[in-house]
Amino acid sequence: MSDGSRMRRVLVRLGVAVLVVLVGLSGATAWVYTSAEVSTVGKVDFVRPLAIPPLAQSTVAADGAREFELDMRSGSTEFRPGQAIDTWGFNGNHLGPTLRARRGEQVRVRVRNALPEASTVHWHGMHVPAAMDGGPHQMVEPGAEWKPEWTVEQPAATLWYHPHPHGATETHVSRGLAGMFLLDDDASDALALPHTYGVDDLPVLVQDVRFRNGRFDFGHGAFRDAGFLGDEVLVNGTLAPYREVSDELVRLRLVNASPARIYNFGLSDGRDFALIGTDGGLLERPAQLKHVQLSPGERAEIVVRVKPGERVTLRSDRLDAGLDMFTNRFSGGDDRFDILELRAAATLRPAPPLPDHLVTPQTPKAADSVGERSFELEFGKINGKAMDMSRIDATVTRGTTETWIVHNGDGTPHNFHIHDTQFAVAEVNGNQPPESLRGPKDTVFVAPGSTVTLLVRFDGPADPNAPYMFHCHLLWHEDLGMMGQFVVVDPGQQPGTPHHSGH
């Protein structure tokens, strides 16, 4: 055989080998892409009554403060009979009680840590002094306790609490450390809205999970740049839940407590519902919608009208979130979940029509803004920097309003959460925001390539040494360092040095 023939044979074999590899890779990629989609629509047997987190017990101290106690504990939970899973919780094995307070009350919480590692408790959406915020600077060591206190100085709202340890937030929340914190005020009490907790006013704290071999599986999977995505959904810690209701109008307080999943909430028959509240409280007037999208950390209050004897399912449908085909698939955008079945009684208590007007807006106005700041979001960084707990990234003056322009510069979905504030979304890509973003917000989704313009008011109190956080609330992104710090100062005051107050 000539040298030329040998060379041709070698090249042919090499070409065949390359082709086989390419076909194999193509087939593997196609398999991974196809297997990434999850749907439980029509597959859920709603067999478990929805758990309603108990209202946390409280006492009133001699100085008038309302006092709560929260113990972080490890335990085990049977999400399915006979299958105990290791979990964490507040005052129990999994999740926590619902704290409730009124505007104007002084609140004091005794937090104890009985976990094997340090953690924190952050009051998400609450206006609190920075030293009481429960961010990564207020760690509670194993066996220690922390006693934050503050006065509630904000409108009625659906807030929540969860850990915020730098580098470990995703796993701490996923194990079950989360709970609701409801605020009431005279304005909301005066409205004809469903208001009886656990009856016609239901907490709906949603987390996606995955179980493998009798334990939580927190693995991210191939191409999961968003973070952990589960294949089943818990509501208030209940798998496949139903809730029997006896009122024509049912208020659902939706909390996305998942680490990375974005939900597109709607009802299985496509009926309208009334959006009455966003992260920081009630809207000016109800908005009739078919879907409301919530990224991690966001909340919404919706009112659903049911008919006697019917069943309707709260569902999360596919996203329309500005993601390309590949990113949408591997960020959970093609996934669909049946989440909670509402079962209406044969006879329902009648309810009056919803009010046309709810509350007067208290969000900041563009005319009040004294300056602009820009924030560029990229994987693991904000403005090109990863989190440094010793660095102050922004200094703001107490009592002022600023315009914060947030741009997502990479191909990964992000969102943006600002501690201590309830901001107004002024624009999305230069346009007026949709109705679902026109209420008070502390967390907002930022699609790849998009820009949101926020009006943020800083009411303090001033503390040059105690920072608040701003960060992506996709928890793995936060853990990787996609977070920054700001301090609130009095006019003319300079920022200090962040102090880490371990307890």
WOBEL-V195662 format. One line per field, one symbol per residue. phi: phi as a letter, one per 30 degrees, with the letter a starting at -180 (. if undefined). burial: 1 if it has 16 or more other C-alpha atoms within 10 Angstrom, else 0. A space follows every 50 residues. Layout:
BEGIN
phi->???
burial->???
END
This chain:
BEGIN
phi->.ddddedddddddddddddddddddddddddddddddbbcdicccdcbdd dceddddbbcdedjddccbbcdbcabbcdbeibdcdbbaciadahbdddb bcejddcbbcccccddbdabbccdjddbeedcdidddcdcdeicbbbdba cdbadeaccabadbddjbdedddddkdaacbccbadddddddbebceicc bcdbccbcbbcbhiadccddididddkdbccbbcbhicchcbbdbbbdcb cccdbdcddbdcccdacdciddbcdcaceckdddadcdbcbbcbdejdba cbccccceidbbcdbccedbbicdeddeddcidcdbbdcacccdddbcdd bdddddbcbdebddcddddclbbcbccbeibbhibdebdccccabbceic cbccccbcccdcdbbbccdibbccddbbhicdddedcccdbbbbdbdeic bccccbccciddadccdccbadcddddeddjdabbbccbdeidcdccecc cdb
burial->00000000000000000000000000000000000111111001010001 11101101000000111111111101101000001111111111111111 11000111101111100111111111111111111111111100110111 11011111111111110111111111111111110001000011000111 11111111100000010100000111111111111111111110111111 11111111111111111100011111111111111111111111111111 11110111001111111110101000111111111111111111100100 00010001001111100010000011111111001110100110111101 11111111100111111111111111110000100111111111111111 11111111111111111111111111111111111111110000110101 011
END
